[in-house]
Structure formats: structure tokens, C-alpha cells
Amino acid sequence: MAEESAPRKTEWPELVFVKYSIAAAIIEKENPDVEAVKILSGTPRILNFDINRVWVDINVEEVVVKKPKVG
């Protein structure tokens, strides 16, 4: 009988106000299927949904300003 794995984490509200480098490491550790992608908040982005991407909105000081989530 195959073992079912727990669902992967898809949102990280606890990372708002955390430095990007720390947030990216946590995101990729907690869900190895995704890549954290840094983006300056307010900058245009690709609008396609990608289950292997987590947009991490940062400010100019590289602090997370919005809840990172898969997409």
C-alpha cells in the first residue's frame, strides 16, 4: 500500500515583514516543489498560474510586503 504524503504548503502569511533571503529559504524548504521568485511590489508580472512558483512581493529594502502564495 502506497503511503500518502501530506499536502504541500501553498501560502506563507507568517513571512510578511521578513527579509526576502530568509523567506525564500523557508518557502523552498517547506515546499520543495516550488521556487520563490522575488518581485518588487507593484511591478508588472506574468499573470499565468504556475504551481511551481511563489511570487514574493518585496519593497526596496527586500522585505516581504504581501503574503507569498503559490501561483
C-alpha positions in Angstrom: 0.0 0.0 0.0 1.5 3.4 -1.0 2.0 6.0 1.6 0.1 9.3 1.0 2.2 12.4 1.5 0.8 15.4 3.3 -0.4 18.2 1.1 2.3 20.8 0.3 2.1 24.2 1.9 0.9 26.9 -0.6 0.7 30.1 1.5 3.0 31.8 4.0 1.3 34.7 5.7 3.8 34.5 8.6 6.6 35.7 6.2 5.2 39.2 5.8 7.8 41.7 7.1 10.6 39.1 6.8 13.7 39.7 4.7 13.5 38.0 1.2 16.5 35.8 1.6 15.1 34.2 4.8 11.5 34.0 3.4 12.7 32.3 0.2 14.7 29.7 2.1 11.7 28.9 4.3 9.3 28.7 1.3 11.5 26.3 -0.6 12.2 24.2 2.4 8.5 23.8 3.4 7.5 23.1 -0.2 10.4 21.7 -2.3 8.2 21.7 -5.4 8.2 25.5 -5.7 10.7 28.2 -6.5 10.5 31.6 -4.6 10.5 34.4 -7.2 11.4 37.9 -5.9 9.4 40.8 -7.4 9.3 44.5 -6.4 5.8 45.2 -5.2 3.8 47.0 -7.8 5.9 45.8 -10.7 4.1 44.1 -13.6 4.3 40.3 -13.6 3.3 37.4 -15.8 -0.3 36.6 -15.0 -0.2 32.8 -15.7 -0.8 30.5 -12.8 2.2 28.3 -12.1 2.1 25.6 -9.3 5.8 25.7 -9.1 6.2 29.4 -8.5 5.7 31.6 -5.4 5.7 35.3 -6.1 7.4 37.1 -3.2 6.5 40.8 -3.2 9.2 42.9 -1.6 9.9 46.5 -1.0 13.2 48.3 -1.9 14.7 47.0 1.3 14.0 43.4 0.2 11.4 42.9 3.0 8.3 40.9 2.1 5.2 43.1 1.9 2.4 40.7 0.8 1.5 37.1 1.7 3.6 34.8 -0.5 1.5 32.1 -2.2 1.8 29.6 -5.0 0.8 31.0 -8.4 
